[in-house]
Amino acid sequence: MLEKIIKIVSDVLREQVDISTLREQLPQWDSLKMLQIVMALDEEGISLPIEKVPDIHSVQDIVTLSAGR
């Protein structure tokens, strides 16, 4: 699942990311891109608790939240 999440986030942001990538490192990772990431993940069967989306600050946060579902 980790590889799938990394690929989706990389595709949406059009930048190679890894587990340690932080939102603050990528200026294009704004709130709109975050929504696009959430929707792309959902299309692949990976859901995140919508109320936790504002707390996502890294790829690691996405992995952690997806594992908790």
C-alpha positions in Angstrom: 0.0 0.0 0.0 2.9 2.4 0.7 4.1 2.2 -2.9 0.6 2.9 -4.2 0.2 5.9 -1.9 3.6 7.3 -2.9 2.7 6.9 -6.6 -0.6 8.6 -6.3 0.8 11.5 -4.3 3.7 11.8 -6.8 1.3 11.7 -9.8 -1.0 14.4 -8.3 1.8 16.7 -7.3 3.9 15.9 -10.5 6.9 15.6 -8.2 8.6 12.5 -6.9 7.9 12.1 -3.2 8.8 9.5 -0.5 7.6 8.6 2.9 9.5 11.5 4.5 8.2 14.3 2.1 6.6 17.2 4.0 3.9 19.5 2.6 6.0 22.5 3.5 8.8 21.2 1.1 6.5 21.4 -1.9 4.8 24.8 -2.7 2.4 23.1 -5.1 1.0 20.9 -2.3 -1.7 23.4 -1.3 -5.3 22.7 -0.1 -6.5 22.1 -3.7 -3.8 19.5 -4.3 -4.6 17.9 -0.9 -8.2 17.5 -2.1 -7.0 16.0 -5.3 -4.8 13.6 -3.4 -7.7 12.5 -1.2 -10.0 11.9 -4.2 -7.3 10.0 -6.1 -6.6 7.8 -3.1 -10.4 7.2 -2.7 -10.6 6.1 -6.3 -8.0 3.5 -5.6 -9.9 2.2 -2.5 -7.7 4.1 0.0 -9.9 6.2 2.3 -8.9 8.8 4.8 -11.0 10.2 7.6 -12.1 13.6 6.1 -12.0 15.3 9.5 -8.3 14.5 9.7 -7.3 15.9 6.3 -6.4 19.3 7.8 -3.9 17.5 10.0 -2.0 16.0 7.1 1.5 17.5 6.8 3.4 14.7 5.2 3.2 11.5 3.1 3.8 9.7 6.4 0.6 11.2 7.8 -1.3 9.9 4.8 0.1 6.4 5.3 -0.7 6.5 9.0 -4.3 7.7 8.5 -5.0 5.2 5.7 -3.7 2.3 7.9 -6.1 3.3 10.7 -9.2 2.8 8.5 
